[in-house]
Amino acid sequence: MTTNTEATALVTGASTGIGRATAKALKDAGFRVFGTSRRALAASPDGVTMMTCDVTDDASVAKMVDGVLTKAGRIDLLVNNAGIGLLGGAEESSIAQAHSLFDVNVFGVIRVTNAVLPAMRRQGKGRIINMSSILGLIPAPYNALYASTKHAIEGYSESLDHELRAFGIRVVLVEPGVTRTSFEENITRPDRLLPIYDSERPRMEALMRRLIEGGDAPDIVAEAVVKAASVAVPRRRYTAGKQAGQVRFLRRFLPESMVDKGLRKFNELPV
């Protein structure tokens, strides 16, 4: 994908935050952009065609992809960005809640990917960018279930990339650090709160709020997506922001004991 002229991009979860910034950045880079949201929007990003889609529903995904193909005739780039967060002790979430989280963050990615692959194979080329996280690289106390979804996306994406290269399709990961998005919009609470975590819960929420307030702008992540979408031969991973690059370096080169100690210190846990 060395040229973006007339190339069609599809961005899931494009109504707010990283997804909205990504859709706008891709439009500015020359793509014809379609974005999705679970509900119809009163106002769409300039130059982006918004479509409703629930990534947890097979029929909704199929209808949305068919709609894009009807309007544009092709899908050159898919950015799987739709996702939700979950902050709390791992045992505070029921199996049903954990299932719902995976249904959006993992199975939603698989549904949309499977829906666009036939068109990409017919074209003989395509690129899929899956939105991961630094929490796909490291442990995440009180984010165990969310981190599990991102670890799953890492393994899925790397494996799928090897399967699809023969068809001219590449799968790439973008790994943001903490990003300045709305805490209340993106964080879900556990559905069976346990008294044992009553003292930790407000502390972790306060820490997360501080991290988000000091995080990277969504535009930084969008820039990484545009780069990953536009180069002729993409890398497997693109970190987005200084923090994400540092985490990836530390995880790769430092002894596990040092990473463990640093992680506990960062999360204000006893070392």
VEXMAR-520639 format. One record per residue: residue number from 1; residue in three letters; x, z, y of N, C-alpha, C, O, CB in turn. Coordinates in steps of 0.05 Angstrom, whole numbers. Atoms other than C-alpha are relative to their C-alpha. Glycine has a CB too. Example, Ala and Ser with C-alpha at 12.3 -4.5 7.8 and 13.67 -1.06 7.14 Angstrom:
2
  vonu  dokol     nxx     nzz     nyy    caxx    cazz    cayy     cxx     czz     cyy     oxx     ozz     oyy    cbxx    cbzz    cbyy
     1    ALA      18       0     -24     246     156     -90      18       0      24      39      13      24     -20      25       1
     2    SER     -16      -1     -24     273     143     -21     -15      14      22      -5      18      44       9     -29       9
***
This chain:
271
  vonu  dokol     nxx     nzz     nyy    caxx    cazz    cayy     cxx     czz     cyy     oxx     ozz     oyy    cbxx    cbzz    cbyy
     1    MET      17       0     -24       0       0       0      17       0      25      20      20      39     -19      24       0
     2    THR     -17       1     -23      47     -24      53     -15      -7      26      -4      -3      48      22     -21      -5
     3    THR      16       6     -24      -8     -47     100     -27      13      -3     -39      13     -24      -2     -30       5
     4    ASN      26     -13       0     -72     -11     119     -22     -17      10     -46      -9       9       1      26      15
     5    THR      20      18     -12    -107     -70     151     -21      -8     -22     -14     -19     -43      13     -25      12
     6    GLU      23       6      18    -176     -78     118       0      17     -25     -18      13     -42       1     -29      -7
     7    ALA       0     -18      23    -158     -25      66     -22      20       4     -27      30      26      27      14      -4
     8    THR      22     -19      -2    -216      21      50       8      27     -12      19      28     -34     -25     -11     -15
     9    ALA      -6     -27       8    -207      96      45     -25      16      -3     -44      13      13      19      14      20
    10    LEU      22     -18       5    -255     147      17      11      29       0      29      35     -15     -14      -6     -27
    11    VAL      -9     -27      -4    -246     220      38     -23      19      -7     -43      19       8      11       6      28
    12    THR      21     -20       6    -287     275       5       4      25      17      26      32      25      -1       7     -30
    13    GLY      -2     -24     -16    -304     337      44      10      -5      28      27       9      38      18      21     -13
    14    ALA     -11       9     -26    -294     302     111     -16      10      24     -12       0      46       0     -30       0
    15    SER      17      -9     -22    -344     340     153      15      19      19       8      20      43     -25      14     -10
    16    THR     -14     -20     -16    -296     395     178      29       1      -8      37     -10     -29     -14      27      -2
    17    GLY     -27      -8       8    -224     419     178      18     -23      -8      20     -43       6      -2      19     -23
    18    ILE     -20      19       9    -171     381     139     -13     -27      -6      -2     -47       1      14      11     -25
    19    GLY      13      25       7    -220     329     113      -8     -16      24      -4     -41      25     -25       5     -16
    20    ARG       7      15     -24    -246     311     182      25     -11      14      25     -34      23     -16      19      19
    21    ALA     -25       9     -13    -175     308     211      12     -23     -16      23     -42      -4      20      23       2
    22    THR     -12      21      17    -153     265     152     -16     -26       4      -4     -48       6      -1       8     -29
    23    ALA      16      24      -4    -211     216     160       6     -13      26       9     -38      27     -30       7      -2
    24    LYS      -6      11     -27    -196     207     234      28     -12       0      32     -33      12      -3      21      21
    25    ALA     -28      10       1    -121     199     221       2     -26     -15      16     -44      -7      18      21     -11
    26    LEU       0      25      16    -133     146     168     -13     -23      15      -4     -46      14     -14       4     -27
    27    LYS      12      20     -17    -180     109     215      19     -10      21      21     -34      26     -26      11      13
    28    ASP     -20       8     -20    -127     110     269      23     -16     -12      36     -31       2      11      25      14
    29    ALA     -21      14      13     -77      84     218      -8     -28     -10       8     -42     -21      11      16     -23
    30    GLY       9      27       7    -119      22     206     -19      -2     -24     -27     -24     -30      23     -17      -4
    31    PHE      18       1      23    -162      41     146     -29      -2       9     -36       8      31       4      24     -17
    32    ARG      29      -3      -3    -236      30     142      -7      25     -16      -2      26     -40     -16     -26     -10
    33    VAL       2     -26      13    -257     101     126     -29       8      -5     -46       5      13      13      21      18
    34    PHE      25     -12       8    -316     130      89       6      29      -6      25      36     -20     -13     -15     -24
    35    GLY      -3     -28       6    -324     205      88     -25      11     -13     -47       0     -11       6      16      26
    36    THR      23     -12      13    -369     251      48      -4      29      10      14      42      18       2      -1     -30
    37    SER       8     -28      -5    -406     316      62     -24       6     -18     -38     -12     -26      -6       5      30
    38    ARG      22      -8      18    -455     355      20     -27      -4      14     -48     -10       1       2      29      -9
    39    ARG      25       4     -15    -507     350      76       4     -20      21      26     -24      31     -10      28      12
    40    ALA      -2      20     -21    -523     296     126       9      14      26       0      36      33     -27     -14       4
    41    LEU     -10     -11     -25    -487     307     192     -15     -10      24     -25     -33      24      30      -6       4
    42    ALA      13       9     -25    -518     305     261      18     -20      15       8     -39      27      -6      24      18
    43    ALA     -19      18     -13    -455     271     287      24      -5     -18      35      14     -28       9      11      28
    44    SER     -23       7      17    -401     234     248      25      -3      17      23      -9      41      -6     -26     -15
    45    PRO     -24       6     -14    -328     229     267       1     -29       9      -9     -47      -5      25       6     -17
    46    ASP      -1      27     -11    -316     167     311      13     -19     -20      36     -14     -29      14       0      27
    47    GLY     -12      21      16    -305     105     269       0       6     -30      10     -10     -46      28      -4       8
    48    VAL       2      -7      29    -318     141     202     -29      -2      -9     -46      10       3      12      29      -4
    49    THR      27       2      11    -378     123     160      -4      24     -20       9      25     -40      -4     -27     -15
    50    MET       4     -23      16    -405     188     131     -23      -5     -20     -43     -18     -14      -7      25      18
    51    MET      20       2      21    -444     192      66      -3      27     -13      16      43     -15       9     -21     -22
    52    THR       4     -26      13    -476     251      31       8      -2     -29       4     -22     -43     -30       8       2
    53    CYS      -9      -1      28    -447     271     -36       5      29      -8      18      44       6      25     -17      -4
    54    ASP      -6     -26      13    -447     333     -80      19      -6     -23      11     -18     -43     -26      14      -9
    55    VAL     -20       7      20    -383     328    -120      -4      14     -27       9       8     -46      28       7      10
    56    THR       6     -14      25    -413     375    -173     -22     -15     -15     -31      -5     -36      -8      29       5
    57    ASP      23      14      12    -468     324    -189       8     -29      -7      15     -44      11     -24       0      20
    58    ASP      -8      26       8    -453     262    -230     -15     -22      14      -3     -42      23      -3      -3     -30
    59    ALA      17      21     -12    -511     222    -202       6      -4      29       7     -26      40     -29       6      -4
    60    SER      -7       1     -29    -493     240    -130      26     -15       4      29     -31      23       1      28      12
    61    VAL     -26      13      -2    -421     218    -140      -3     -30      -5       8     -46      10      20      13     -19
    62    ALA       3      28       6    -441     153    -173     -14     -16      22      -7     -38      28     -16      -3     -27
    63    LYS      15      13     -22    -491     137    -118      18      -4      24      17     -26      37     -25      16       8
    64    MET     -17       2     -23    -440     151     -64      21     -22      -4      25     -39      14      14      26       5
    65    VAL     -21      20       5    -385     108     -96     -12     -28       0      -1     -47      11      14       6     -27
    66    ASP      13      26       0    -434      51    -108      -6      -8      29      -5     -32      35     -26       1     -17
    67    GLY       6       6     -28    -454      56     -35      24     -10      15      22     -29      31     -11      24      14
    68    VAL     -25       9     -13    -382      50     -11       7     -28      -9      14     -45       7      23      19      -6
    69    LEU      -7      27      10    -370     -10     -57     -19     -21      10     -11     -44      14       0       1     -31
    70    THR      20      19     -11    -434     -43     -33       7      -8      29       5     -31      37     -28      11      -1
    71    LYS      -6       5     -28    -413     -36      40      28     -13       4      31     -31      21      -1      26      15
    72    ALA     -27       9      -6    -338     -49      34      11     -19     -22      30     -34     -16      18      24       2
    73    GLY      -9      18      21    -329     -85     -33      24      10     -15      31      -1     -36       7     -26      12
    74    ARG     -24     -10      13    -269     -43     -52       6      29       9      -4      38      30      25     -18       5
    75    ILE     -10     -26      -8    -237      26     -50      30       0      -7      38       0     -30     -14      23     -16
    76    ASP     -29       1       3    -162      25     -39      13      27      -1      34      31     -14      13     -16      23
    77    LEU     -11     -27      -2    -151      99     -25     -22      20      -4     -42      19       9      15       4      26
    78    LEU      18     -23       3    -186     161     -50      15      25       7      37      30      -4     -11       1     -29
    79    VAL     -12     -26      -7    -170     228     -18     -20      21     -10     -41      25       2       5       3      31
    80    ASN      17     -21      11    -200     284     -60       7      26      15      25      41       9       5       4     -30
    81    ASN      -5     -23     -18    -205     338      -7     -21      22      -3     -15      45       3       1      -9      28
    82    ALA      22     -20       1    -272     373     -20       9      24     -17      19      21     -39     -25     -13     -12
    83    GLY      -7     -24      14    -261     445     -41     -10      25      13     -18      24      37      30       2      -4
    84    ILE       8     -26     -11    -280     518     -32      20      21      -8      35      18     -27     -28       8     -10
    85    GLY     -18     -22       6    -241     583     -30     -14      23     -12     -39      24     -12      15       8      25
    86    LEU      11     -24      12    -251     650     -64      20      22       3      42      20      -9      -9      -4     -29
    87    LEU     -19     -22      -5    -218     714     -40     -12      26     -11     -33      35      -4       5       3      30
    88    GLY       8     -25      12    -222     778     -81      14       5     -26      28     -13     -36     -31       1      -4
    89    GLY     -12      -6      27    -200     812    -145     -11     -19     -20     -35     -25     -20      -6      29      -8
    90    ALA       9      20      20    -203     764    -203     -23      10     -17     -41      -5     -24      24      -7     -18
    91    GLU      21     -10      17    -247     810    -244     -26       5      15     -46      12       3       9      26     -13
    92    GLU      25      -3     -16    -297     815    -187     -18     -24       0     -40     -23      10       8       7      29
    93    SER      17      24       1    -322     745    -200     -11      -3     -28       4       0     -48      17     -25       7
    94    SER      13       5      26    -371     731    -256      11     -27     -11      22     -43       4     -30       0       2
    95    ILE      -7      25      12    -357     675    -304     -16     -23      13      -5     -45      16      -6       0     -31
    96    ALA      16      20     -14    -413     637    -270      12      -8      26      13     -32      33     -29      10       4
    97    GLN     -12       7     -26    -379     642    -203      26     -15      -4      32     -34      11       5      26      16
    98    ALA     -25      14       6    -312     622    -233      -6     -29      -8       9     -48       0      16      14     -22
    99    HIS       8      27       9    -347     562    -265      -7     -17      24       0     -40      26     -23       1     -20
   100    SER       8      15     -24    -377     542    -198      24      -8      17      25     -30      28     -19      17      17
   101    LEU     -24       6     -15    -309     545    -164      15     -23     -13      23     -42       1      18      25       1
   102    PHE     -14      22      14    -277     501    -217     -17     -26       1      -6     -47       1       5       8     -30
   103    ASP      17      24      -1    -337     454    -214       4     -16      25       3     -40      25     -29       8      -3
   104    VAL      -6      14     -25    -321     438    -142      29      -9       1      36     -32       5      -6      18      24
   105    ASN     -29       4      -6    -245     444    -139      14     -17     -21      34     -30     -15      14      26       3
   106    VAL     -13      14      22    -227     414    -207     -18     -23     -10     -11     -46      -9       8      19     -23
   107    PHE      17      21      12    -285     378    -240     -12     -19      21     -17     -42      15     -23      14     -15
   108    GLY       8      18     -21    -308     351    -173      21     -22       5      14     -45       9      -4      15      26
   109    VAL     -22      20      -3    -240     317    -166      -1     -20     -23       2     -44     -19      28      14       0
   110    ILE       1      17      24    -246     290    -237     -24     -19       2     -21     -43      -4      -1      16     -26
   111    ARG      24      17      -3    -317     264    -224       5     -24      19       0     -47      12     -24      16       9
   112    VAL      -4      22     -20    -299     225    -161      22     -19      -9      19     -43      -6       6      12      27
   113    THR     -22      17      10    -234     200    -191     -10     -20     -21      -5     -44     -20      23      16     -11
   114    ASN      11      17      21    -269     174    -253     -19     -22      11     -20     -44       0     -14      17     -21
   115    ALA      19      19     -11    -321     140    -210      13     -23      15       3     -45      15     -19      14      19
   116    VAL     -13      21     -15    -271     101    -168      20     -16     -17      27     -39     -10      14      11      24
   117    LEU     -21      13      15    -222      82    -223      -8     -28     -10       9     -46      -9       7      17     -24
   118    PRO       6      28       8    -260      21    -250       4     -20      22      14     -42      16     -29      -1     -10
   119    ALA      -4      19     -23    -259     -11    -181      29      -4       5      38     -26      10     -15      10      25
   120    MET     -28       2      -5    -186       5    -171      14     -17     -22      32     -33     -16      13      27       1
   121    ARG     -12      16      21    -169     -25    -239      -6     -30       4      11     -47      -1     -10       9     -28
   122    ARG       7      28      -5    -207     -89    -222      17     -12      22      25     -35      21     -30      -2       7
   123    GLN     -16       9     -23    -168     -93    -157      29      -4      -8      44     -19       4      -2      20      23
   124    GLY     -28       1       8    -102     -83    -194      18      18      16      42      17      14      10     -27       1
   125    LYS     -16     -19     -16     -81     -29    -145     -18      21      12     -43      18      14      15     -15      22
   126    GLY      15     -22     -12    -102      36    -113      17      24       2      38      26     -10     -26       6     -15
   127    ARG     -14     -25      -3     -79     104     -92     -20      23       2     -40      22      16      19      -1      26
   128    ILE      17     -24       0    -109     172    -104      17      24      10      39      29      -1     -11       6     -29
   129    ILE     -14     -23     -11     -87     232     -63     -17      25      -4     -40      27       5       6      -4      31
   130    ASN      15     -25       6    -108     300     -89      11      23      17      35      28      18       2       7     -30
   131    MET      -8     -21     -17    -107     358     -41       5      25     -17     -14      37     -28     -22       6      22
   132    SER      -8     -24      14     -69     415     -73       4      22      20     -12      24      39      25      -4     -17
   133    SER      -5     -22     -17     -40     476     -39      27      13      -9      36       9     -31     -23      21      -1
   134    ILE     -23     -16       9      22     520     -39      -9      20     -21       8      30     -36      13      15      24
   135    LEU       9     -18      22     -22     564     -83      -3     -14     -26     -11      -2     -46     -27      12       8
   136    GLY      -3      14      25     -15     510    -135      28       2     -10      34      -8     -32      -7     -29       4
   137    LEU     -29      -3       7      59     528    -137       8      29      -6      27      34     -21      17     -11      22
   138    ILE      -8     -28       1      60     604    -133     -24      17      -9     -47       9      -6      11      10      27
   139    PRO      22     -19       5      20     665    -156     -14       7      26      -2       5      47      10      25     -15
   140    ALA      14      -7     -24     -33     688    -108     -18      24      -5     -42      20     -12     -17     -24      10
   141    PRO      17     -24       4     -58     760    -113     -25      -1      17     -24      -7      41      15      25       5
   142    TYR      26       0     -13    -132     765     -95      -9     -29       6     -29     -33      20       0      17      25
   143    ASN       9      28      -1    -135     689     -98       4     -12     -28       9     -36     -30      16     -16      22
   144    ALA      -7       9      26    -125     684    -173     -16     -24     -10      -5     -43     -21      -3      23     -20
   145    LEU      17      22       9    -184     639    -188       4     -25      16       5     -47       5     -30       8       0
   146    TYR      -5      23     -16    -173     594    -129      27     -13      -7      30     -37     -10      -1       7      30
   147    ALA     -26      10       8     -99     588    -146       0     -14     -27      14     -34     -31      21      23       0
   148    SER       2      13      26    -118     571    -217     -11     -28       3      -2     -46     -12     -18      16     -18
   149    THR      10      27      -4    -158     511    -192      21     -18      10      22     -42       2     -24       1      19
   150    LYS     -21      17     -11     -99     486    -153      23      -5     -20      34     -27     -20      11      12      26
   151    HIS     -19       5      22     -51     496    -211     -11     -22     -19       4     -39     -29       6      26     -16
   152    ALA      12      20      17    -100     455    -252       2     -28      12       8     -47      -2     -30       7      -5
   153    ILE      -2      26     -14    -101     399    -200      29     -10      -1      33     -35      -4      -9       3      29
   154    GLU     -28       9       3     -25     397    -202       5     -13     -27      16     -35     -28      20      24       4
   155    GLY      -4      11      27     -23     387    -277     -16     -26      -5      -5     -45     -17      -7      20     -21
   156    TYR      18      23       3     -81     338    -276      12     -24      14      13     -46       3     -28       5      10
   157    SER      -9      22     -16     -51     296    -221      26     -12     -11      29     -37     -13       5       9      29
   158    GLU     -25      11      11      19     290    -250      -5     -15     -25       7     -37     -29      20      24      -5
   159    SER       5      13      25      -8     272    -318     -14     -27       4      -8     -47      -8     -17      18     -19
   160    LEU      15      24      -5     -58     222    -291      17     -22      12      13     -46       6     -24       6      18
   161    ASP     -17      20     -13      -5     187    -249      15     -16     -21      17     -41     -18      20      14      18
   162    HIS     -14      15      21      33     169    -312     -18     -19     -15     -10     -40     -24      13      20     -20
   163    GLU      20      16      15     -30     142    -345      -7     -25      16     -13     -46       4     -24      15      -6
   164    LEU      12      21     -16     -49      97    -286      20     -19      12      12     -40      23     -16      12      22
   165    ARG     -20      18     -13      16      66    -263      -2     -29     -11       3     -48       3      28      10      -5
   166    ALA       2      26      12       6       8    -312     -22     -17      14     -21     -42      11      -6       2     -30
   167    PHE      22      14     -13     -57     -11    -272       6      -3      30     -12     -13      45     -26      15      -4
   168    GLY      -6       2     -29     -21      -9    -204     -11      22      17     -13      20      41     -10     -26      10
   169    ILE      12     -23     -14     -52      58    -186      19      24      -1      30      30     -22     -28       8     -13
   170    ARG     -17     -23      -2     -12     118    -163     -17      25       8     -35      23      24      23      -4      19
   171    VAL      13     -25      -7     -34     191    -159      20      18      13      42      22       2     -12      14     -26
   172    VAL     -19     -15     -17      -2     235    -106     -13      27       7     -37      29      10       8     -16      25
   173    LEU       9     -27      -9      -7     309     -88       9       5      28      32       0      36      11      22     -19
   174    VAL      -7     -11     -27      -9     336     -17      -4      30      -2     -25      39     -10     -17     -13      23
   175    GLU       0     -29       3       7     410     -13       2      14      27      24      18      37      24       9     -18
   176    PRO      -1     -14     -26     -13     445      52       7      29      -4       4      41     -25     -27      -3      14
   177    GLY      -2     -29      -1       6     515      71     -26      10      11     -47      -3       9      24       9      18
   178    VAL      24     -11     -12     -43     560     106      -7     -17      25      11     -22      41       3      30       8
   179    THR       8      18     -21     -83     517     154     -21      13      18     -38      28       8     -10     -27     -12
   180    ARG      19     -12     -19    -123     535     216     -27     -13      -3     -34     -32      10      10      -4      29
   181    THR      27       9       4    -193     525     191     -18      25       2      -7      48       4      -5     -14     -28
   182    SER      18     -23      -3    -255     570     195       1      17     -25      -5       8     -47     -28     -10       6
   183    PHE      -1     -19      22    -246     632     152     -27       2     -14     -29       0     -38      10      27       9
   184    GLU      26      -4      11    -320     641     143     -11     -25     -15     -26     -23     -34     -20       8      22
   185    GLU       9      24      13    -332     568     125      13      -5     -27       1     -17     -45       5     -24      18
   186    ASN     -15       8      23    -279     564      72       5      22     -21      17      16     -42      26     -10       9
   187    ILE      -5     -21      19    -276     632      38     -26      11     -11     -44      19       4      16      23      14
   188    THR      23     -12      14    -327     656     -13       8      28     -10      31      32     -17      -9     -18     -24
   189    ARG      -5     -27      10    -333     729     -33      -8       2     -29     -26     -13     -38     -14      21      17
   190    PRO       8      -5      28    -337     754    -105     -29       8      -2     -41      19      17      17      21     -13
   191    ASP      28      -5       4    -407     761    -133      -6      27     -14     -29      33     -19     -13     -22     -14
   192    ARG       4     -26      12    -397     829    -166      22      19       9      39      27      -7      -1      -2     -32
   193    LEU     -20     -17     -12    -357     873    -120       3      27     -15     -16      39     -22      -7       6      29
   194    LEU      -7     -24      15    -322     932    -154      11      21      19      29      14      35      19      -6     -23
   195    PRO     -10     -21     -18    -310     999    -119      31       3      -1      42      11      19     -13      26      -6
   196    ILE     -29      -4       3    -238    1000    -145      16     -16      20      38     -10      27       9      -6     -28
   197    TYR     -14      18     -19    -221     944     -96     -10       4      29      -3     -12      47      -4     -29      -8
   198    ASP      11      -3     -27    -258     972     -35      21       4      21      17      -5      44     -18      25       0
   199    SER     -21      -4     -20    -193     992       0      17     -25       3      26     -30      25      18      23      -8
   200    GLU     -16      25      -2    -157     927     -16     -14     -23      13      -2     -40      26      10      -8     -28
   201    ARG      16      23      -9    -213     880       2       3      -5      30       9     -27      39     -29       3      -8
   202    PRO      -2       5     -29    -213     891      78      29      -6       8      34     -20      27     -10      24      15
   203    ARG     -28       6      -7    -137     891      79       7     -29      -6      20     -42      11      19      19     -16
   204    MET      -6      28       6    -132     824      44     -15     -19      17      -5     -40      25      -7      -5     -30
   205    GLU      15      17     -18    -187     795      87      14      -1      27      15     -22      40     -29       9       3
   206    ALA     -14      -1     -26    -150     818     150      26     -17      -1      32     -31      18       6      29       8
   207    LEU     -25      16       3     -85     788     123      -6     -30       0       8     -45      13      14       8     -26
   208    MET       7      29       1    -119     722     108      -8     -10      27      -1     -33      34     -23      -4     -21
   209    ARG       8       9     -27    -150     719     177      25      -4      17      26     -24      32     -19      21      13
   210    ARG     -24       3     -16     -82     730     209      16     -25      -8      26     -39       9      18      25      -3
   211    LEU     -15      23      10     -50     677     165     -14     -26      10       0     -45      18       1       0     -30
   212    ILE      15      24      -9    -105     626     182       4      -4      30       8     -27      39     -30       3      -7
   213    GLU      -3       2     -29    -100     641     256      27     -11       8      30     -25      28      -5      27      14
   214    GLY     -27      10      -6     -25     628     254       8     -24     -17      32     -31     -17      19      22      -4
   215    GLY      -7      22      18     -29     570     205       4     -26      14       2     -28      39     -22      -3     -20
   216    ASP      -4      27     -10     -15     497     213     -27     -13       9     -48      -6      -1      13     -18     -21
   217    ALA      24      15      -9     -64     451     250      -7     -19     -23      10     -30     -36       6     -15      26
   218    PRO       8      19      20    -105     407     204      13     -28       3      17     -42     -16     -30      -4       0
   219    ASP     -13      26      -6     -72     347     238      26      -3     -15      34     -25     -22       4      -4      29
   220    ILE     -26       1      14      -6     365     204      -5      -9     -29      10     -25     -40      14      28       0
   221    VAL       7       8      27     -39     358     136      -9     -30       0      -1     -45     -18     -22      18     -12
   222    ALA       9      28      -2     -72     293     158      23     -19       2      23     -41     -10     -19      -3      24
   223    GLU     -24      17      -2      -4     265     177      13      -4     -27      22     -26     -33      20      12      20
   224    ALA     -12       2      26      22     280     108     -16     -19     -18      -5     -34     -34       2      27     -14
   225    VAL      17      18      15     -38     244      77       5     -29       8       7     -46     -10     -29       8       4
   226    VAL      -5      28      -9     -27     182     120      26     -10     -11      28     -33     -19      -1      -1      31
   227    LYS     -26       8      10      46     181     100      -2      -7     -30       9     -27     -39      21      21       5
   228    ALA       3       4      29      29     188      26     -16     -25      -6     -12     -38     -27     -12      24     -13
   229    ALA      18      23       4     -24     134      33      14     -27       7       6     -48      -4     -25       3      15
   230    SER     -10      25     -13      19      83      70      26     -10     -12      32     -34     -11       4       5      29
   231    VAL     -25      10      11      87      81      36      -3     -17     -24     -23     -13     -40      19      24      -6
   232    ALA       3      18      23      99      27     -15       4      14     -26     -11       9     -45      21     -22       2
   233    VAL      -5     -15      24     128      74     -67      -2      30       7      17      41      18      28      -7     -13
   234    PRO       3     -28      -9     101     145     -58      15      19     -17      21      14     -41     -30       7      -1
   235    ARG     -10     -23      15     133     210     -78     -23      13     -16     -46       7     -10      15      20      18
   236    ARG      21     -14      16      96     253    -128     -14      21      17     -38      26      15      12      13     -25
   237    ARG      11     -22     -16      87     309     -77       8      -3      29      30     -13      35       9      27     -11
   238    TYR      -6      -2     -28      83     316      -2      -9      27      10     -33      33      10     -14     -23      16
   239    THR       7     -26     -13      86     385      29      -9      -6      29       1     -25      41      23      20      -2
   240    ALA      10       4     -27      49     392      95       5      26      16      -9      46      11     -30      -7      -1
   241    GLY      -6     -23     -16      79     440     145      25      14      -9      34      12     -32     -23      19       0
   242    LYS     -25     -14       6     141     483     149      -2      20     -22      15      22     -39      10      13      26
   243    GLN       4     -21      19     113     540     109      -1     -11     -29      10       0     -47     -25      16       6
   244    ALA       3      12      26      94     495      51      27      -9     -11      33      -6     -35     -20     -23       0
   245    GLY     -27       9       8     164     465      49      17      23      -8      32      21     -28      13     -16      22
   246    GLN     -16     -23       7     196     533      48      -9      12     -27       8      19     -43      -3      22      22
   247    VAL      10     -11      25     151     558      -8       9     -17     -24      17      -7     -45     -30       2       0
   248    ARG      -8      18      21     166     497     -50      30       3      -6      38       3     -30      -6     -29       7
   249    PHE     -29      -4       3     241     506     -39       6      26     -15      22      27     -34      15      -1      27
   250    LEU      -5     -26      12     240     580     -56      -9       1     -29       5      12     -46     -15      22      16
   251    ARG      10       0      28     198     570    -119      18     -16     -18      21      -9     -41     -28     -12      -1
   252    ARG     -16      18      17     244     515    -143      28      12      -5      39       8     -27       3     -27      13
   253    PHE     -28      -6       2     312     546    -130       7      30      -2      29      37     -11      14     -10      24
   254    LEU      -6     -29       1     307     623    -126      -7      11     -27     -25       1     -41     -15      15      21
   255    PRO       7     -13      25     307     668    -187     -28      11       1     -38      18      22      20      23      -6
   256    GLU      28      -9       1     238     689    -210      -3      28      11     -23      34      24     -10      -1     -29
   257    SER       2     -27     -10     252     762    -194       0       1      30     -14      18      42      23      17     -11
   258    MET      -1       1     -29     268     745    -122     -26     -11      12     -36      -1      32      23     -16      10
   259    VAL      26      12      -9     205     702    -115     -22      21      -3     -39      24      14      -7     -25     -17
   260    ASP      20     -21       5     164     759    -145       1      21      22     -20      30      32       5      13     -27
   261    LYS      -3     -21     -21     192     810     -96      -9     -10      27     -23       4      42      29       9       1
   262    GLY       8      11     -25     183     764     -37     -30      -4       2     -42       0      24      14     -26       5
   263    LEU      28       4       0     112     748     -57     -15      26       5     -35      27      20      -9     -12     -27
   264    ARG      14     -25      -3      92     821     -61       4      10      29     -14      22      41      11      21     -20
   265    LYS      -5      -8     -28     125     835       7     -18     -16      19     -29      -4      37      29      -4       7
   266    PHE      16      17     -17      89     776      38     -30       9       0     -43       8      20       2     -29      -8
   267    ASN      28      -9       3      22     802      11      -4      29       5     -26      40       0     -10      -7     -27
   268    GLU       1     -28      -8      38     872      35      -8      18     -24     -24      37     -21     -20       4      23
   269    LEU       4     -16      24      37     900     -36      26      16      -5      47       8       3      -6     -19     -24
   270    PRO     -24     -16       5      84     955     -60      21     -15     -17      14     -28     -37      -7      26     -15
   271    VAL     -21      13      14     151     927     -82      12      18     -21      31      10     -35      22     -10      19
***
